[in-house]
Amino acid sequence: MDKNKNQFSPSTKIDILLYIALSEEFNDLTDILINELDTSFRPCELDDLCVTIWYGSIYSPVQDRKIRLAVVPAGKMGITRAASVTSAVLTTSTVRDVVVLGIAGALSEDLQPGDVFIPDSVNEYLANSATRGKTKQWIFETSGTHYPTSPRLLDRFQLFRSVHPELFKQWSDGCDARFSTVATHPVRHALTKLGLKLRHKPGLVAGDDRKLASGPVVGKGNAFVQWVKTNADRKVAALEMESAGVYDAVHIRDSAPRIIAIRGISDFADERKELIEDITNDGFRSVSIINALSLLIFGIRAGLFGHNRSKERAAESGIPADAGTREPIIEGPEPTATEQTDTPDDRHTQNVICAGNPKQIIRECLTRSFSNREEIDNFCFEYSDELHREIRNEDGFATIVRKIIQHCYANDCHDQLWQSIKTERPSQFIKYHAMWEQTID
């Protein structure tokens, strides 16, 4: 495999574009992204944009592949900055999902510092506003612009606890441990004396018609909070300054990526903000951003960013809905009586071995490793630039598999192909490579 494939370039295909506004927030994540994960995130300065992207991957055991992640620390707050940077990256790169991650202040009593919030939608609450007033006093008449979170991603995170209980518990336990280092007994006592009583554990609050207010204002007073909830949107639950720009940059595109906001709650967006920051020495800021990143990482591992499995998505990709799951017709002897007790997959694997055809084994491995055209096309990009240039838009899943095999045999690069499969789909490599070696001995 090309040694430069872990380097970012404008043509790099990205599974998840992660937008982070502030250097402070990014610095809190650096140790996790670079030092703790079993991967290598590397910086890359963009040529025509004064932004550095950190590019790497996170392995998803559920999807059995590495998810390519490009992290954009924009270095500045604000909706305009967020829209500009996100649009510039989306213009030059192929991106499947966009995540805007950072901290937010709670507007609802349902949320507290340490929680992670995923909104049903983002409301740019001051957009399209008008002023009214004939004397010295005037008011805003708000309209707002509403951007929905991608329904599939929102649904998966809402059901994370039920569908993947073990992974969710690991995430939750980590949040509890981090929370307890800040919410010590003396801190709780000090907060309680001021009328601030926190839950003993943080949690995930996703959807349920809760919205994220996004605008140019940092909330530090209850009067403003009440104004937002009364005049802008009574369903807003948290306040921040970037997500509307990222959502707008995504939604304006013809073939838009999916998008989701993951915000760690660092404080309350009223007078309590400064009290909490003073008593905890800003401790909840780091805890909340790390809790949010941790949720993203566990979501990746759980396969929450996998492809939509609808017929519409299959139709858009130009392949049948069951492509990649259907068993190819491979000649071979009938299963023995012993094999009749095996699973269908075991019997089918035995047929492949009996066929003794190394090309059939590679075809079977590729077919079972990738579930649709987009995944196999991404694999080609990682495997060989030369091969990827030969892939046409009208090529279907089976055609791409055939071209991979032809390229492999024409260029005698079996080892390179198997190494690429090992990198992208380790479990399938273990299953099929030994079978392939038996046929060529």
Secondary structure, 3 states (H helix, E strand, C coil): CCHHHHCCCCCCEEEEEEEECCHHHHHHHHHHHHHHCCCCCEEEECCCCCCEEEEEEEEECCCCEEEEEEEEECCCCCHHHHHHHHHHHHHHCEEEEEEEEEEEEECCCCCCCCCEEECCEEEECCCCCEEECCCCCCEEECCCEEEECCHHHHHHHHCHHHHCHHHHHHHHHHHHHHHHHHCCHHHHHHHHHCCCCCCCCCCEEECCCCEEEECCCCCCCHHHHHHHHHHHCCCEEEEECCHHHHHHHHHCCCCCCEEEEEEEEEEECCCHHHHHHHHHCCHHHHHHHHHHHHHHHHHHHCCCCCCCCCHHHHHHHCCCCCCCCCCCCCCCCCCCCCHHHCCHHHHHHHHHHHHCCHHHHHHHHHHHHCCCHHHHHHHHHHHCHHHHHHCCCCCCHHHHHHHHHHHHHHCCCHHHHHHHHHHHCHHHHHHHHHHHHHHHC
